[in-house]
């Protein structure tokens, strides 16, 4: 069965094809999308304004609207729940899921139940916000850096950007392990996930695994 899965985020669309295993087709910026014929097209979308565009390109597309996961929360983004489902299905029931994109989400699952988490500016969003609010500071893209006392403005911005998220992740893991009494696996995903891949297990296809699990395909 030839399946196309589309993760429609706030900035890009990440596409994968499933042919017994998941293979990434890359990230696309609308109006670009993968080409070809697919027996099934399944979509996770956090940007409803793109729904019509997706259906014009793939009339057979089916949008995932519910996720079979136990949760103590309400009004949680579909993408967060799909990542959580992919995590507990493939890695374990006690996990922290860190999704680094336009926004960063840090979510917790204990015994396979979604407990909720945090939402904050993404790495690029934070740097862009500083530049917009303080125009004489440069416009930068995030990068992995050593967290050291910086000797120039660019290094200070990059260290603060990277270091603040790294410190928050470290704090969340330590405090949540103590609070809930479980050793937690940390999973890193999302478009900027590679920058923090050393903090945990890096799986750029996590939400796609969650989509297939929700559909009982994988």
N, C-alpha and C positions, 0 to 999 in steps of 0.2 A: 504494500500500500504506500503510495507516494503522498506524503502529507507535508504541507507548508504551514509553519507556525509563524505568526507575526506578533512581535511585541511592540506595540505602538506607544512610544513614550512621548514626553513633552517636546523633545528636540529631534530625535531620530526614530526610525523604524528598524528594529533588529529582526532579521529573517533567518529561519532555520528550515532545513528540509529533513524529514525523518524517513529513512529507508532501512529500518531495523536498528539504526543508531542516528543520533542527532548530528547534523553537520551544519555549521554556521555558513550562511550565504553573505554575511556582512551587514553593515549598517547603512541605511539609505535615508537620504533627506528628501521628503516629498518635493516635487512630484515623481521622484524616482522610486521604483519598486522592482522586485525580482520579476523576470520574464519567464514564460513557459506555462505548461499546462500541469495542473495539480489536481489529483482526485479529490482531495479534501484540503480546505484552507480554514485554519482556526486562528482566531484573533483575540489578543488581550489588548484593550485600548483604554488609555487614561485621558485621551483627548478626543471627546465625542465629535468635535468639528471635523475630524478626519474620517468618520464612519462612511459617509457618502463616497468619498474618494476611494476608500478601500473597496466598497461594493461595486463601484464603476470598473475597477481593475480586476476584481475577483467576484463575480456575481454569486458564486457558490460559497462565499465566505460565511462562516458561522462565528458569531461573537460569544465568547465565554462570559456569562453573566453571574455565575455562582461557583463557589469553590467548596468542595466537600471536606471541610476542616473544622474541628471544634474551636470555638473562639469565645473569649470573655468580652469581646469588643463589638461596637457597632460603628457603622459608617467608616469602615476601613477600606482603603483602596484595593481594588481587585489585584493589582500588580503585587502588592505586599502579601496578600493571602496566597497567591500562586507561588511566589518565591518561598513562602513558608511551607507550603505543601511539597514543593520540590525538595526542600531541605529535609523534612522529616521522612519523606519517602525514600530518599537515597543516602542520607547521611546519619540520621539518628533523631530521637525524639526531643533531645535537650540541646537546643541550638540557638545561636545568635546569628541573625541574617543581616548583613550590611550591604545595602544596595547603593552604589555611588553613581548617581546620574546628575541630571539638572538639579534635583534635590537629593539629599542623602536620607535614607531611612535605616534605622537600627532597630530591629525587631527581635522579640524573644518568644521561643516556644519551650514549654516545659511539659514533659510527658505527652508530647504530640498535640498540646493545646496552645493556640495562639494567644499570648498574653498582651500583645500590643507593643509599643515602642516609641521611638522618637523620630521627628522629621526636622531637618535643618537644611540650610542652603548647601547646594553642591559645591565642590571645590572650585569649579569655574565660576559658578554663580556668585560665590563669596568674593573672589578676586574682581569680578566685573562690578559688583556692588560698590566696593571700595573705590574703584576707578571712577564710577559715575558720581559718587558722592564727594570725592576729593579728586577733581580732574587733573591736578598736577602730579598725581601718582600714576604710574604707567599701567597700561592695559596688558595683563599677563595671562598666560595659560598655565594651569597647574602642572607641577612636575614633582617627582620624588626627590627630596633633598635631605641632607643631614640636619637634624634639629640642633643647631649650634647658635651661639650669639653671632648675629649677622653683622657684617661690616659695611653693608651698603643697602640702599632702599629695596632693590629688587630681591636680594637674598632675604632681607627681613620679611618682606611680604610673602615670599614663597615658603619660608620656614614657619611663619605664623599660620598660614593657610593649611599646610600639610600637618604641622605639629598639633594644631588645635583639634583636628579630627582624630589623629592618632591618640592623643591624650584622652579624648572622650571615649573612644572605643576601649582603651585600656581600663578606664574607670568603670564603664558599664559592665565589662566582663568580670572584673574583680568584685564589684558590689553585688551584681546579680547572682554570681556563684555563691557568695556568702549568704545573701538573702533567701535564696531558694534551695540551697543545700545540694546543688547538682554541679558536676563538672560540665562545662558548656563547650561545644564545638562552635568555632566561629567560621562562618561562610562569607566570602567576599564575592560580590557580583556587580554588574552594572558597567556602563561605558567607561568609567574612570577606575573601575575595580582593580585593574592591573597596578595602579599606583600604590595600593595598600595590600597587595597580594601576600606579602610576607607576614601580615598580621594573622592570617588564618588560611583556610582552604579556599583557593580561588576557582570559581566555577562561573564563567561568563554565560553559560547556557542554562543557569538555574531556573529562570522563569519558564523557559521552554520545557524543561523537565516537569515543572509544576503543571503546565498546560496539558501535557500528555498524561500525567497522573490523574488530573481532574477528569479527563476523557476516558480513563482506564485503558490507555493504550500502552503505557510503559510503567 
